[in-house]
């Protein structure tokens, strides 16, 4: 039963217990201020339930009994024997079934409800015990430490937790006190509940007879309230310290089977949302971020952008991922996946050096003990280094993916959007599965056995990824088929082909026709790019780390003697030095074979100036790329503002060109950093954009969930074996069909 519903039951049972008792006492309200005098031979004011005492000498003094005591006697139906000197002694009373009124039943229900409330957390504790045994047991943390962590996390994040704890403690005090009172005095549970409730509410002198006793009771009550206040102050201070420690991200995380993200970058939010989508069907997951920034600053950025966690949980801690003590703080040892993010504030070599140190810290402790490591590599040349450092590491080089998508988007508009749909978890995804019943069939026969999936290739028994193996390839034992499908259980092979072509073909019905403006590279080239036959003029507006891989892709794709003009506020000498350094690393110092690069400088204040942009004469260029200007996370918020300003200025300039100059369509490839920019671009009529942060996040999330996907991406985006092409669907239809 949920906690709010349980509290409602408690309140109702408590009212059923206390109100009848209070009403019964209120029924003697007429005698509220009266006194009962004991005479020589009778007791006036008592009913027949009270025995008459023998006549005693009182020396002219009247013995007075407080009215509240009479009320208790009347309700309890207890026979009284008055002793000499005016004292009264209660005789043991027999159980009377008629005496069980509504408040007795309510008292019993209250005890039962409290027992149910105590038993309510037991299944939760059992579930946490199973999780503890699977992921955490055997380490330094005991199950008691684990429960303390879980309770503190719940108490500091759930708004209703403090009220629930306070009400539970109050109920526990009343119930335990009532049980003790009933055991010692011999009263009914309902009467015991009432008595303890009165005492707990600050009225300990309510049943006292003498004036001195009442004064003493008041004094004791005041002292007790002072002591209780001091106790509350100490408890409050302890809880406040724990809550402050949790808010600052200093508290140790005691989790198991969670995902740890080491580092915080501009793609972290998209990465968390992608992982949340992937784990929604399993009830959600737990994601822990270890950031060098303050926890409050990270939370402000993440939750200020409407972070959609779906059914998952997010925990943020502050620390340095290079330190073992901080890795232990986020329970890296018991994580199912540890994702190391590349710091975009640093150069590629510095970012990779930082990731290397983090990997060595994990390797020194052999963490995670039952999980794997995924690392984002900034410089492709360092991929082999990462793989040699740690056996269980998946290296994702996402910079090359973004660069190649931008290059191909200049040839096929909207290409990046198509690839993004395959990367994310919202639409179709890559899956691989072994089908023994398909062994011996050719790839051509297998393709038409899956009406609900698209077959792309195979993983061999040695886990080698082969995309498009050819129609004649025969499926072998241990081969896993790679498909693109909606879900892993949404497809299966049919007994017969869902379509049988008249004859096998390797290309559309138009034959091995090349795209009109392209031709294959010279024999002996290792690239699978289709080089354009004529030289092109390319305009690149903006400068950031993704530019250098973009130039490498353009060098493979464009015709010889192509011209590239780079317009940016970055220093020209710094640009040349960066390009030269990357040429040495990737091209053995040979330089670009097809590109002639020209640099143009503009002050940052005039980056989107109409006057400066008109000097570029964008209408004379065959391809236009607009990159997010800037290299640091601190500039992310205004990167897209600069991009939109440049786009709108160029759009206005293009509209005012002569008709003959407007014959060439203005369809630039635009890099954006924020999700909201997509809608702004669509308003302006631009659809050929690349969301760099989202692509990075989607690739990392996909590899985190399924490591095999990394090999598929490597094949697709290497530019050495395969490439994407968008072709009209009509080319694949038989003659005469539309």
TADALIN-V489603 format. One record per residue. N is the residue number from 1. RES is the residue in one letter. PSI is psi as a letter, one per 40 degrees, with the letter a starting at -180 (999 if undefined). Layout:
BEGIN
n=(N	N)
res=(RES	RES)
psi=(PSI	PSI)
END
This chain:
BEGIN
n=(1	2	3	4	5	6	7	8	9	10	11	12	13	14	15	16	17	18	19	20	21	22	23	24	25	26	27	28	29	30	31	32	33	34	35	36	37	38	39	40	41	42	43	44	45	46	47	48	49	50	51	52	53	54	55	56	57	58	59	60	61	62	63	64	65	66	67	68	69	70	71	72	73	74	75	76	77	78	79	80	81	82	83	84	85	86	87	88	89	90	91	92	93	94	95	96	97	98	99	100	101	102	103	104	105	106	107	108	109	110	111	112	113	114	115	116	117	118	119	120	121	122	123	124	125	126	127	128	129	130	131	132	133	134	135	136	137	138	139	140	141	142	143	144	145	146	147	148	149	150	151	152	153	154	155	156	157	158	159	160	161	162	163	164	165	166	167	168	169	170	171	172	173	174	175	176	177	178	179	180	181	182	183	184	185	186	187	188	189	190	191	192	193	194	195	196	197	198	199	200	201	202	203	204	205	206	207	208	209	210	211	212	213	214	215	216	217	218	219	220	221	222	223	224	225	226	227	228	229	230	231	232	233	234	235	236	237	238	239	240	241	242	243	244	245	246	247	248	249	250	251	252	253	254	255	256	257	258	259	260	261	262	263	264	265	266	267	268	269	270	271	272	273	274	275	276	277	278	279	280	281	282	283	284	285	286	287	288	289	290	291	292	293	294	295	296	297	298	299	300	301	302	303	304	305	306	307	308	309	310	311	312	313	314	315	316	317	318	319	320	321	322	323	324	325	326	327	328	329	330	331	332	333	334	335	336	337	338	339	340	341	342	343	344	345	346	347	348	349	350	351	352	353	354	355	356	357	358	359	360	361	362	363	364	365	366	367	368	369	370	371	372	373	374	375	376	377	378	379	380	381	382	383	384	385	386	387	388	389	390	391	392	393	394	395	396	397	398	399	400	401	402	403	404	405	406	407	408	409	410	411	412	413	414	415	416	417	418	419	420	421	422	423	424	425	426	427	428	429	430	431	432	433	434	435	436	437	438	439	440	441	442	443	444	445	446	447	448	449	450	451	452	453	454	455	456	457	458	459	460	461	462	463	464	465	466	467	468	469	470	471	472	473	474	475	476	477	478	479	480	481	482	483	484	485	486	487	488	489	490	491	492	493	494	495	496	497	498	499	500	501	502	503	504	505	506	507	508	509	510	511	512	513	514	515	516	517	518	519	520	521	522	523	524	525	526	527	528	529	530	531	532	533	534	535	536	537	538	539	540	541	542	543	544	545	546	547	548	549	550	551	552	553	554	555	556	557	558	559	560	561	562	563	564	565	566	567	568	569	570	571	572	573	574	575	576	577	578	579	580	581	582	583	584	585	586	587	588	589	590	591	592	593	594	595	596	597	598	599	600	601	602	603	604	605	606	607	608	609	610	611	612	613	614	615	616	617	618	619	620	621	622	623	624	625	626	627	628	629	630	631	632	633	634	635	636	637	638	639	640	641	642	643	644	645	646	647	648	649	650	651	652	653	654	655	656	657	658	659	660	661	662	663	664	665	666	667	668	669	670	671	672	673	674	675	676	677	678	679	680	681	682	683	684	685	686	687	688	689	690	691	692	693	694	695	696	697	698	699	700	701	702	703	704	705	706	707	708	709	710	711	712	713	714	715	716	717	718	719	720	721	722	723	724	725	726	727	728	729	730	731	732	733	734	735	736	737	738)
res=(X	X	X	X	X	X	X	X	X	X	X	X	X	X	X	X	X	X	X	X	X	X	X	X	X	X	X	X	X	X	X	X	X	X	X	X	X	X	X	X	X	X	X	X	X	X	X	X	X	X	X	X	X	X	X	X	X	X	X	X	X	X	X	X	X	X	X	X	X	X	X	X	X	X	X	X	X	X	X	X	X	X	X	X	X	X	X	X	X	X	X	X	X	X	X	X	X	X	X	X	X	X	X	X	X	X	X	X	X	X	X	X	X	X	X	X	X	X	X	X	X	X	X	X	X	X	X	X	X	X	X	X	X	X	X	X	X	X	X	X	X	X	X	X	X	X	X	X	X	X	X	X	X	X	X	X	X	X	X	X	X	X	X	X	X	X	X	X	X	X	X	X	X	X	X	X	X	X	X	X	X	X	X	X	X	X	X	X	X	X	X	X	X	X	X	X	X	X	X	X	X	X	X	X	X	X	X	X	X	X	X	X	X	X	X	X	X	X	X	X	X	X	X	X	X	X	X	X	X	X	X	X	X	X	X	X	X	X	X	X	X	X	X	X	X	X	X	X	X	X	X	X	X	X	X	X	X	X	X	X	X	X	X	X	X	X	X	X	X	X	X	X	X	X	X	X	X	X	X	X	X	X	X	X	X	X	X	X	X	X	X	X	X	X	X	X	X	X	X	X	X	X	X	X	X	X	X	X	X	X	X	X	X	X	X	X	X	X	X	X	X	X	X	X	X	X	X	X	X	X	X	X	X	X	X	X	X	X	X	X	X	X	X	X	X	X	X	X	X	X	X	X	X	X	X	X	X	X	X	X	X	X	X	X	X	X	X	X	X	X	X	X	X	X	X	X	X	X	X	X	X	X	X	X	X	X	X	X	X	X	X	X	X	X	X	X	X	X	X	X	X	X	X	X	X	X	X	X	X	X	X	X	X	X	X	X	X	X	X	X	X	X	X	X	X	X	X	X	X	X	X	X	X	X	X	X	X	X	X	X	X	X	X	X	X	X	X	X	X	X	X	X	X	X	X	X	X	X	X	X	X	X	X	X	X	X	X	X	X	X	X	X	X	X	X	X	X	X	X	X	X	X	X	X	X	X	X	X	X	X	X	X	X	X	X	X	X	X	X	X	X	X	X	X	X	X	X	X	X	X	X	X	X	X	X	X	X	X	X	X	X	X	X	X	X	X	X	X	X	X	X	X	X	X	X	X	X	X	X	X	X	X	X	X	X	X	X	X	X	X	X	X	X	X	X	X	X	X	X	X	X	X	X	X	X	X	X	X	X	X	X	X	X	X	X	X	X	X	X	X	X	X	X	X	X	X	X	X	X	X	X	X	X	X	X	X	X	X	X	X	X	X	X	X	X	X	X	X	X	X	X	X	X	X	X	X	X	X	X	X	X	X	X	X	X	X	X	X	X	X	X	X	X	X	X	X	X	X	X	X	X	X	X	X	X	X	X	X	X	X	X	X	X	X	X	X	X	X	X	X	X	X	X	X	X	X	X	X	X	X	X	X	X	X	X	X	X	X	X	X	X	X	X	X	X	X	X	X	X	X	X	X	X	X	X	X	X	X	X	X	X	X	X	X	X	X	X	X	X	X	X	X	X	X	X	X	X	X	X	X	X	X	X	X	X	X	X	X	X	X	X	X	X	X	X	X	X	X)
psi=(h	i	d	d	d	d	d	d	d	d	d	d	d	d	d	d	d	d	d	d	d	d	d	d	d	e	e	f	d	d	e	d	e	i	i	h	h	h	a	d	e	i	h	i	e	i	a	e	e	h	i	h	i	i	h	i	h	e	f	e	i	h	h	h	h	h	d	d	d	d	d	d	d	d	d	e	f	h	i	h	h	h	i	h	e	e	i	i	h	h	i	h	i	i	h	h	d	e	e	g	a	d	d	d	d	d	d	d	d	d	d	d	d	d	d	d	d	d	e	d	e	d	d	d	d	d	d	d	d	d	d	d	d	d	d	d	i	e	a	d	h	i	d	d	d	d	d	d	d	d	d	d	d	d	d	e	d	h	d	e	d	d	d	d	d	d	d	d	d	d	d	d	d	d	d	d	d	d	d	d	d	d	d	d	d	f	i	i	d	d	d	d	d	d	d	d	d	d	d	d	e	f	g	d	e	d	e	i	d	i	d	d	d	d	d	d	d	d	d	d	d	d	d	d	d	d	d	d	d	d	d	d	d	d	d	d	d	d	d	d	d	d	d	d	d	d	d	e	f	e	i	h	h	g	i	i	f	i	h	h	h	h	i	h	a	e	e	d	d	d	d	d	d	d	d	d	d	d	e	d	d	e	e	i	a	h	h	h	h	h	i	d	i	i	d	d	d	d	d	d	d	d	e	e	f	f	h	g	e	b	e	i	i	h	h	h	i	h	a	h	e	e	h	d	d	d	d	d	d	e	f	d	d	e	i	d	h	h	h	h	i	h	h	e	e	i	i	d	d	d	d	d	d	d	d	d	d	d	d	d	d	d	d	d	e	f	i	i	d	f	a	i	h	h	h	h	h	d	h	d	e	e	d	d	d	d	d	e	d	h	d	f	h	h	h	h	g	d	d	d	d	d	d	d	d	d	d	d	d	d	d	h	h	e	d	d	d	d	d	d	d	d	d	i	e	d	a	i	i	h	i	h	i	h	g	d	e	e	h	e	i	i	d	d	d	d	d	e	e	g	e	e	i	h	h	d	a	i	h	i	d	e	f	h	h	h	i	g	e	i	d	e	h	h	h	i	h	e	h	h	h	h	i	h	i	d	i	e	e	e	i	i	i	i	d	i	h	e	h	h	i	d	i	i	i	e	i	i	e	e	a	f	h	i	i	d	e	i	i	i	i	i	h	e	i	e	i	e	i	h	h	i	d	i	i	i	h	h	h	h	h	i	h	i	d	e	d	d	d	d	d	d	d	d	d	d	d	i	i	i	f	i	h	h	h	h	h	i	e	i	h	d	d	d	d	d	d	d	d	d	d	d	d	d	d	d	e	f	e	d	i	h	d	e	i	h	h	h	h	h	i	i	i	d	d	e	d	f	h	d	d	d	d	d	d	d	g	d	e	e	i	d	i	h	h	h	i	h	h	i	e	i	d	e	e	d	d	e	d	d	d	d	d	d	d	d	d	d	d	d	d	d	d	d	d	e	i	i	d	d	d	e	d	h	h	g	g	i	h	h	h	i	d	i	d	d	d	d	d	d	d	d	d	e	e	h	e	g	i	h	g	d	d	d	d	d	d	d	d	d	d	d	d	d	d	h	d	d	d	d	d	d	d	d	d	d	e	d	e	d	d	i	i	i	h	h	i	h	d	d	e	e	i	i	h	e	i	999)
END
